[in-house]
């Protein structure tokens, strides 16, 4: 079974969803690596162990996450280091799914469908853990997709029929999404960093163009099978 930690980001009508999958047999080891990373940035930069790191605020220089002052340049280095730590864990233990689209619901559905198909291919199942904020909306959508989930054929019609779509419920995703306060989850905070890196890749900041390359650090763990026409497997 896989546990997927999910978060989203958006700007200018564009929506990004990122999901980090951790297989259950690796979860404890990966979690310990994440805790070591938090201890390391605590020792080197004074960042509090119990402080929520929210990418938008952190990178822009807002808030006081550390006992010492951190300028934007230092924060960017920590941001990039965080992505490197995650990528170094490796695709054998974790995988990163990404979706970009202007339709928020479509983006969320595409991400769940890709997770579902990947779980089928791996003969496994998934549980979704998301940041708090849209519990009713996403729970309703997941329940619907568990019963009615029409998938259009990429060839126009499904083989042996004249139907342009086929109902394929997401049976490999168990239960409703679990919603957690990101302040209490190191994993959700790291996924937020990944989602922000994706946002800055897709919509660079004129004042800080260097942030547009941060997402490239995650390439080793990006699940490229999600979209083989994209360098990072980003679903569009």
ZIVEN-V520115 format. One record per residue. N is the residue number from 1. RES is the residue in one small letter. SS is DSSP state (@ for helix, = for strand, . for the rest). OMEGA is omega in whole degrees, -180 to 180 (* if undefined). Layout:
# ZIVEN-V520115
n: <N:N>
res: <RES:RES>
ss: <SS:SS>
omega: <OMEGA:OMEGA>
This chain:
# ZIVEN-V520115
n: <1:2:3:4:5:6:7:8:9:10:11:12:13:14:15:16:17:18:19:20:21:22:23:24:25:26:27:28:29:30:31:32:33:34:35:36:37:38:39:40:41:42:43:44:45:46:47:48:49:50:51:52:53:54:55:56:57:58:59:60:61:62:63:64:65:66:67:68:69:70:71:72:73:74:75:76:77:78:79:80:81:82:83:84:85:86:87:88:89:90:91:92:93:94:95:96:97:98:99:100:101:102:103:104:105:106:107:108:109:110:111:112:113:114:115:116:117:118:119:120:121:122:123:124:125:126:127:128:129:130:131:132:133:134:135:136:137:138:139:140:141:142:143:144:145:146:147:148:149:150:151:152:153:154:155:156:157:158:159:160:161:162:163:164:165:166:167:168:169:170:171:172:173:174:175:176:177:178:179:180:181:182:183:184:185:186:187:188:189:190:191:192:193:194:195:196:197:198:199:200:201:202:203:204:205:206:207:208:209:210:211:212:213:214:215:216:217:218:219:220:221:222:223:224:225:226:227:228:229:230:231:232:233:234:235:236>
res: <x:x:x:x:x:x:x:x:x:x:x:x:x:x:x:x:x:x:x:x:x:x:x:x:x:x:x:x:x:x:x:x:x:x:x:x:x:x:x:x:x:x:x:x:x:x:x:x:x:x:x:x:x:x:x:x:x:x:x:x:x:x:x:x:x:x:x:x:x:x:x:x:x:x:x:x:x:x:x:x:x:x:x:x:x:x:x:x:x:x:x:x:x:x:x:x:x:x:x:x:x:x:x:x:x:x:x:x:x:x:x:x:x:x:x:x:x:x:x:x:x:x:x:x:x:x:x:x:x:x:x:x:x:x:x:x:x:x:x:x:x:x:x:x:x:x:x:x:x:x:x:x:x:x:x:x:x:x:x:x:x:x:x:x:x:x:x:x:x:x:x:x:x:x:x:x:x:x:x:x:x:x:x:x:x:x:x:x:x:x:x:x:x:x:x:x:x:x:x:x:x:x:x:x:x:x:x:x:x:x:x:x:x:x:x:x:x:x:x:x:x:x:x:x:x:x:x:x:x:x:x:x:x:x:x:x>
ss: <.:=:=:=:=:=:=:=:=:=:=:.:.:=:=:=:=:=:=:=:=:=:=:@:@:@:@:@:@:@:@:@:@:@:@:@:@:@:@:@:@:@:@:@:@:.:=:.:.:.:.:.:.:.:@:@:@:@:@:@:.:.:.:.:.:=:.:.:.:.:.:@:@:@:@:@:@:@:@:@:@:@:@:@:@:@:@:@:@:.:.:.:.:=:=:=:=:=:=:=:=:.:.:@:@:@:@:@:@:@:@:@:@:@:@:@:@:@:@:@:@:.:.:.:.:=:=:=:=:=:=:.:.:.:@:@:@:@:@:@:@:@:@:@:@:.:.:.:.:=:=:=:.:.:.:.:.:.:.:.:.:.:.:.:=:=:=:.:.:.:.:.:=:.:.:.:.:=:=:=:.:@:@:@:.:@:@:@:@:@:@:@:@:@:@:@:@:@:@:@:@:@:.:.:=:.:.:=:@:@:@:@:@:@:@:@:@:@:@:@:@:=:.:@:@:@:.:.:.:.:.:.:.:.:=:.>
omega: <178:171:-180:175:-171:173:-178:177:-180:-180:176:180:177:-177:178:172:177:179:179:-179:177:179:-173:-177:178:-170:-177:180:179:179:179:176:179:178:177:177:179:178:-178:-180:172:-178:-174:-175:178:-178:-175:-180:-176:-179:177:176:178:-168:-176:179:-175:-176:-178:177:-179:177:179:-178:-173:176:177:179:177:178:-175:-180:178:179:179:178:178:177:180:179:179:178:178:178:-180:-179:-177:177:170:-178:177:-176:-179:177:-175:178:-177:178:176:177:179:178:-174:-179:179:-180:-180:179:-179:179:180:179:179:176:-179:-179:178:177:176:-179:-178:-177:-178:-179:-177:170:-178:174:-175:173:178:174:-178:-174:-175:-177:-176:177:178:-178:179:179:178:-178:176:179:-177:-176:-177:-180:178:177:178:178:-180:176:177:-176:177:-180:173:-175:179:178:-178:-180:179:-178:180:-175:-179:176:-172:172:175:172:175:-177:-179:173:-177:179:-176:-176:174:-178:-179:178:178:177:175:175:179:-180:179:177:177:178:-179:172:-176:-179:-179:174:-180:-178:-178:-176:-178:180:-177:-179:-175:-177:-180:179:-178:-175:-178:-177:177:179:-174:178:179:177:-175:177:-180:-177:-177:-179:-178:178:-177:*>
